[in-house]
Each structure stands twice: as C-alpha cells, then as structure tokens.
Amino acid sequence: MRLMKYLYLIDFNQPFPSSEYGGLIAAIASNDTECHTLLFNEELWDEPHTGLIMQAVVKAQKFALKDEYESGILEAFTT
C-alpha cells in the first residue's frame, strides 16, 4: 500500500511591524507534520515567526495526489 501524498498551497505572511514578508509556497507531503518539517528545515521564515509555520500548514489548501511523488518544496514565491 502506498502512502498518500498531498499538494499543499501555503499562504504565509509574517506579521507587521517586524516584516511584511510573505508569499505562496507549494509543497508535497504525506501529512501536516511532514509539511511543517520541510518548511522549518528550509529556513524560509524569520526566527521570531517559526511558531506560525504549523498554523499556516493547517490552514493551507490541500489536494490529494493520485500518483506517487517525492516529498519536498516545489516552489516558493516570497517577498
């Protein structure tokens, strides 16, 4: 039996006044925990805001993938 994977579309914004950084990140993961780990390890976030990563993952749009894909970040469009 293969492990189900999902396409995550994560909309993330670091709050003002420390930053107006944000963007859209597309990632493939088998669950929220794996997606959080992928994002955390990529250091895409300013240190004070790493606690918001899981919140963004949980709120992300998720799409079940029919074929087998490797977990990872596909693209990050950030400012």
C-alpha positions in Angstrom: 0.0 0.0 0.0 1.4 3.4 -1.0 1.5 6.4 1.3 -1.0 9.1 0.3 0.6 12.4 -0.6 -0.9 15.9 -0.7 -0.1 19.1 -2.6 -0.1 21.9 0.0 -0.6 25.5 -1.1 0.6 27.5 1.9 -0.2 31.2 2.1 2.1 32.7 4.7 2.7 36.3 6.0 4.9 37.3 8.7 3.1 40.0 10.8 3.9 43.7 10.7 5.8 45.6 12.2 8.8 43.1 12.1 8.2 42.3 8.4 5.8 42.5 5.5 7.3 39.3 4.2 5.0 36.7 2.8 4.1 34.6 -0.2 2.8 31.3 -1.5 4.6 28.1 -1.1 3.8 24.8 -2.9 4.9 21.6 -1.2 4.2 17.9 -1.3 3.9 16.0 1.9 2.1 13.0 3.4 0.7 15.0 6.4 0.8 18.3 8.2 3.7 17.3 10.4 5.9 16.3 7.5 5.0 19.5 5.7 5.9 21.6 8.8 9.3 19.8 9.0 10.0 20.5 5.3 9.3 24.2 5.7 11.1 24.6 9.0 14.2 23.0 7.7 14.3 25.3 4.6 14.7 28.4 6.9 12.1 30.3 4.9 11.0 32.2 8.0 12.4 34.8 10.2 13.3 33.3 13.6 10.6 35.0 15.7 7.9 33.7 13.4 8.8 30.0 13.1 6.0 29.3 15.5 3.5 30.3 12.9 4.6 27.7 10.4 2.2 24.9 11.6 -0.7 27.4 11.8 0.0 28.2 8.1 0.2 24.5 7.2 -3.0 23.6 8.9 -4.8 26.4 7.1 -3.3 25.5 3.8 -5.3 24.2 0.8 -4.6 20.5 0.4 -5.1 18.4 -2.7 -4.8 14.6 -2.7 -2.3 13.4 -5.3 -3.2 10.4 -7.4 0.3 9.4 -8.4 3.4 8.9 -6.3 5.6 11.9 -5.7 8.6 12.6 -3.5 8.0 14.9 -0.6 9.5 18.4 -0.8 9.1 22.0 -1.6 8.1 22.6 -5.2 8.2 26.3 -5.3 8.3 29.3 -3.0 7.1 32.7 -4.2 8.0 35.1 -1.4 8.7 38.8 -1.0 
